[in-house]
Amino acid sequence: MLSNHSITQAVIWACEHEVSAPKPGNVNCFSDGHQMSVQHFIKSAHAIAPVLTQAHLSIGELILESVIATQRVVNCNTNLGIILLFAPLCKAISLCQHIKQLPAALKTVLDNLTVDDAVKTYEAIRMAKAGGLGKSQRHDIHDTPTVTLRQAMEYAQDKDTIAAQYLNNYHEIFALGLTNLTFSINSGESVEWATAFAYLKLLSAVPDSLIIRKQGLECANSVVKEAKQIVQKINKNNSLSRLKSEITLWDKELKEKAINPGTTADMTAATLLIYAFEQALS
């Protein structure tokens, strides 16, 4: 079983490597973007890490307290999606002796979410000023929820890939993210380039819901198509780092158009967190 210190270090490691990875369209080691910098994300990571180890807090409390901690150190929404994905993972890993127990432990955590978890999570989302949410006919973020957080996520799952993870037990993160991150690292890539590979595999398979909310489905599908083309090139030479110039160019193009695959970045961060848990427990 991981200690609080180990979980804290895993959270920081995952967040730092996510923002350091050359992921096109996101703040990364090559360039800032979207009025945010690498340092914003690193400060945020160090702010939320000790919060997420507090076993006595509920999922809703972990989410709300993490957003509050973030706002003490930065004046922008660097990590709401990360927090939403990390809180159940950190709660679940505290129940595990071995990484193979994590999926079952995660399901138990998600199955037992409450109405109070929803109330506090809604407050956190409003506080973070998440972009592009709009209005919803049911369970609107500006209303007080009367359903559990899992039920609220069920209603939102078709519009938000992070919400969908609450229903499918992080299927894409385990099956696409972790599988491809591990494969790339084992193939000799650095953690940063392996992270970018996992990100591109996610981006090529699932239209980014932040892009859909802000720029529409057509734009999101165009990004999926471009990601697929890069993945095909990776499959030919078995190395993403050899495509550095192409990755850098696409990163610049996306940022010039204010296109931010932020949901995919959040899922990539969760992928890294699971990998960090696995390394710590092995």
C-alpha positions as CSV (number, residue, x, y, z in Angstrom):
1,M,0.0,0.0,0.0
2,L,1.4,3.4,-0.9
3,S,2.1,6.0,1.7
4,N,0.8,9.5,1.6
5,H,4.3,10.7,0.6
6,S,4.4,8.2,-2.3
7,I,1.0,9.3,-3.6
8,T,2.0,13.0,-3.3
9,Q,5.2,12.3,-5.3
10,A,3.3,10.4,-7.9
11,V,0.9,13.3,-8.4
12,I,3.7,15.8,-8.8
13,W,5.6,13.4,-11.1
14,A,2.6,12.8,-13.3
15,C,1.7,16.5,-13.6
16,E,5.3,17.6,-14.3
17,H,5.9,15.0,-17.0
18,E,2.5,15.8,-18.6
19,V,3.3,19.5,-19.0
20,S,6.9,18.8,-20.0
21,A,5.9,16.4,-22.8
22,P,5.8,17.8,-26.4
23,K,2.0,17.4,-26.8
24,P,0.7,19.5,-29.8
25,G,-1.7,22.2,-28.8
26,N,-1.0,22.1,-25.1
27,V,1.4,24.1,-22.9
28,N,4.6,22.0,-23.2
29,C,8.4,22.0,-23.1
30,F,8.6,23.7,-26.5
31,S,6.1,26.6,-25.9
32,D,3.6,28.1,-23.6
33,G,0.1,28.7,-24.8
34,H,-3.5,29.7,-24.1
35,Q,-2.3,32.4,-21.7
36,M,-0.7,29.8,-19.5
37,S,2.9,28.7,-18.9
38,V,4.7,25.5,-17.8
39,Q,5.3,27.1,-14.4
40,H,1.6,27.6,-13.9
41,F,1.1,23.9,-14.2
42,I,4.0,23.0,-12.0
43,K,2.8,25.3,-9.2
44,S,-0.6,23.8,-9.5
45,A,0.8,20.3,-9.2
46,H,2.6,21.1,-6.0
47,A,-0.6,22.7,-4.6
48,I,-2.9,19.8,-5.2
49,A,-0.6,16.9,-4.4
50,P,-0.8,17.1,-0.6
51,V,-4.6,17.7,-0.8
52,L,-5.2,14.5,-2.8
53,T,-3.6,12.3,-0.1
54,Q,-6.0,13.3,2.6
55,A,-7.9,10.0,3.0
56,H,-10.5,11.4,5.3
57,L,-11.9,13.7,2.6
58,S,-14.7,12.6,0.3
59,I,-14.2,12.7,-3.5
60,G,-16.2,15.9,-3.7
61,E,-14.1,17.5,-0.9
62,L,-10.9,16.4,-2.6
63,I,-12.0,18.0,-5.8
64,L,-13.1,21.3,-4.1
65,E,-10.1,21.6,-1.8
66,S,-7.8,20.9,-4.8
67,V,-9.4,23.7,-6.8
68,I,-9.1,26.1,-3.8
69,A,-5.4,25.1,-3.4
70,T,-4.8,25.8,-7.1
71,Q,-6.4,29.2,-7.0
72,R,-4.0,30.1,-4.2
73,V,-1.0,29.8,-6.5
74,V,-2.3,30.6,-10.0
75,N,-4.9,32.8,-11.5
76,C,-6.0,30.5,-14.3
77,N,-7.7,27.1,-14.7
78,T,-4.7,24.9,-15.2
79,N,-6.0,21.6,-13.8
80,L,-9.7,21.1,-13.2
81,G,-9.9,18.1,-15.5
82,I,-6.7,16.7,-13.9
83,I,-8.3,17.1,-10.5
84,L,-11.6,15.4,-11.6
85,L,-9.6,12.4,-12.8
86,F,-7.0,12.3,-10.1
87,A,-9.3,12.4,-7.0
88,P,-10.9,9.0,-7.6
89,L,-7.5,7.5,-8.6
90,C,-5.8,8.7,-5.4
91,K,-8.7,7.5,-3.3
92,A,-8.7,4.1,-5.0
93,I,-4.9,3.5,-4.9
94,S,-5.0,4.0,-1.1
95,L,-7.1,0.8,-1.0
96,C,-4.6,-1.3,-3.1
97,Q,-1.7,-3.5,-2.3
98,H,-1.0,-4.2,-5.9
99,I,-1.6,-2.2,-9.1
100,K,-3.8,-5.0,-10.5
101,Q,-6.3,-4.2,-7.8
102,L,-6.7,-0.6,-9.0
103,P,-9.5,-1.1,-11.6
104,A,-11.7,-2.8,-9.0
105,A,-10.9,-0.3,-6.3
106,L,-11.6,2.5,-8.7
107,K,-15.0,1.0,-9.6
108,T,-15.8,0.8,-5.9
109,V,-15.0,4.5,-5.4
110,L,-17.0,5.6,-8.4
111,D,-20.0,3.4,-7.5
112,N,-20.2,5.0,-4.1
113,L,-20.2,8.7,-5.1
114,T,-22.9,10.7,-3.3
115,V,-25.1,13.8,-3.8
116,D,-22.8,15.7,-1.5
117,D,-19.9,14.8,-3.9
118,A,-21.9,16.3,-6.7
119,V,-22.7,19.5,-4.7
120,K,-19.0,20.1,-3.9
121,T,-17.8,19.2,-7.4
122,Y,-20.3,21.6,-9.0
123,E,-19.0,24.3,-6.6
124,A,-15.4,23.5,-7.7
125,I,-16.3,23.6,-11.4
126,R,-17.9,27.0,-10.9
127,M,-15.0,28.2,-8.9
128,A,-12.5,27.1,-11.6
129,K,-14.5,28.9,-14.3
130,A,-14.3,26.0,-16.7
131,G,-14.7,27.1,-20.3
132,G,-17.4,26.3,-22.9
133,L,-19.8,24.5,-20.5
134,G,-22.9,26.5,-21.7
135,K,-26.4,25.6,-20.3
136,S,-27.8,22.2,-19.7
137,Q,-31.5,21.2,-19.5
138,R,-30.8,18.9,-16.6
139,H,-28.2,19.0,-13.8
140,D,-26.9,22.4,-15.0
141,I,-23.6,23.4,-13.4
142,H,-25.2,26.6,-12.1
143,D,-27.9,24.7,-10.2
144,T,-27.6,22.7,-6.9
145,P,-27.5,19.1,-7.9
146,T,-30.0,16.6,-6.5
147,V,-28.3,13.5,-7.9
148,T,-25.1,11.7,-7.1
149,L,-21.9,12.8,-8.8
150,R,-21.9,9.5,-10.8
151,Q,-25.5,10.2,-12.0
152,A,-24.5,13.8,-13.0
153,M,-21.5,12.4,-14.9
154,E,-23.8,9.9,-16.6
155,Y,-25.9,12.7,-18.0
156,A,-22.8,14.6,-19.2
157,Q,-20.9,11.6,-20.6
158,D,-21.9,12.2,-24.2
159,K,-20.6,15.8,-24.1
160,D,-17.5,15.3,-21.9
161,T,-14.9,12.5,-22.1
162,I,-13.9,13.1,-18.5
163,A,-17.5,12.5,-17.4
164,A,-17.5,9.3,-19.5
165,Q,-14.5,8.0,-17.5
166,Y,-16.6,8.0,-14.4
167,L,-19.0,5.6,-16.1
168,N,-16.6,3.3,-18.0
169,N,-14.0,3.0,-15.2
170,Y,-11.4,5.0,-17.0
171,H,-11.5,2.6,-20.0
172,E,-9.7,4.9,-22.5
173,I,-7.1,5.9,-19.9
174,F,-6.2,2.3,-19.2
175,A,-6.7,0.7,-22.6
176,L,-5.3,3.5,-24.8
177,G,-3.3,5.8,-22.5
178,L,-1.5,3.4,-20.2
179,T,-1.0,0.7,-22.8
180,N,0.7,3.0,-25.3
181,L,2.7,4.9,-22.7
182,T,4.1,1.7,-21.3
183,F,4.8,0.3,-24.8
184,S,6.6,3.5,-25.8
185,I,8.8,3.6,-22.7
186,N,9.6,-0.1,-23.0
187,S,10.6,0.6,-26.7
188,G,13.2,3.1,-25.5
189,E,11.5,6.5,-25.7
190,S,12.0,9.0,-22.9
191,V,9.0,9.5,-20.6
192,E,8.3,12.9,-22.3
193,W,8.1,11.5,-25.8
194,A,6.3,8.3,-24.6
195,T,3.8,10.7,-23.0
196,A,3.3,12.5,-26.3
197,F,2.8,9.2,-28.0
198,A,0.1,8.1,-25.5
199,Y,-1.5,11.6,-25.9
200,L,-1.6,11.2,-29.7
201,K,-3.1,7.7,-29.5
202,L,-5.8,9.1,-27.3
203,L,-6.3,12.2,-29.5
204,S,-6.5,10.0,-32.6
205,A,-9.2,7.8,-31.1
206,V,-11.5,10.2,-29.1
207,P,-12.5,13.7,-30.3
208,D,-11.4,16.1,-27.7
209,S,-14.5,17.3,-25.8
210,L,-12.9,20.7,-24.9
211,I,-12.4,21.4,-28.6
212,I,-16.0,20.3,-29.3
213,R,-17.3,22.7,-26.7
214,K,-15.2,25.6,-27.9
215,Q,-14.8,25.1,-31.6
216,G,-17.3,22.4,-32.6
217,L,-17.3,18.8,-33.6
218,E,-15.9,19.5,-37.1
219,C,-12.8,21.1,-35.7
220,A,-12.3,18.2,-33.2
221,N,-12.6,15.7,-35.9
222,S,-10.1,17.5,-38.0
223,V,-7.6,17.3,-35.1
224,V,-8.4,13.6,-34.8
225,K,-7.6,13.1,-38.5
226,E,-4.2,15.0,-38.1
227,A,-3.3,12.9,-35.0
228,K,-4.1,9.7,-36.9
229,Q,-1.7,10.8,-39.7
230,I,1.1,11.4,-37.2
231,V,0.4,8.0,-35.4
232,Q,0.7,6.3,-38.8
233,K,4.1,7.8,-39.4
234,I,5.2,6.7,-35.9
235,N,4.1,3.2,-36.7
236,K,6.4,3.2,-39.7
237,N,9.6,4.3,-38.0
238,N,8.6,3.3,-34.4
239,S,9.8,6.6,-32.9
240,L,7.9,9.8,-32.2
241,S,11.0,11.8,-31.3
242,R,12.2,11.5,-34.9
243,L,9.1,13.6,-35.9
244,K,10.1,16.6,-33.6
245,S,10.0,19.2,-36.4
246,E,6.5,18.1,-37.5
247,I,5.2,17.9,-33.9
248,T,6.6,21.4,-33.3
249,L,5.0,22.8,-36.4
250,W,1.6,21.3,-35.6
251,D,1.8,22.6,-32.0
252,K,2.4,26.1,-33.4
253,E,-0.5,25.8,-35.8
254,L,-3.0,24.7,-33.1
255,K,-2.0,27.4,-30.7
256,E,-2.3,30.1,-33.4
257,K,-5.9,29.0,-33.9
258,A,-6.5,28.8,-30.1
259,I,-7.2,25.1,-30.4
260,N,-6.5,23.3,-27.1
261,P,-7.0,19.5,-26.8
262,G,-7.2,20.0,-23.0
263,T,-9.4,17.1,-22.2
264,T,-6.9,14.7,-23.9
265,A,-4.1,16.3,-21.9
266,D,-6.0,15.7,-18.7
267,M,-6.5,12.0,-19.6
268,T,-2.8,11.8,-20.4
269,A,-2.0,13.2,-17.0
270,A,-4.2,10.5,-15.4
271,T,-2.4,7.9,-17.5
272,L,0.9,9.1,-16.1
273,L,-0.5,8.9,-12.6
274,I,-1.5,5.3,-13.0
275,Y,2.0,4.5,-14.4
276,A,3.6,6.3,-11.4
277,F,1.4,4.2,-9.0
278,E,2.5,1.1,-10.9
279,Q,6.2,1.9,-10.6
280,A,5.8,2.8,-6.9
281,L,4.0,-0.5,-6.1
282,S,6.2,-2.8,-8.2
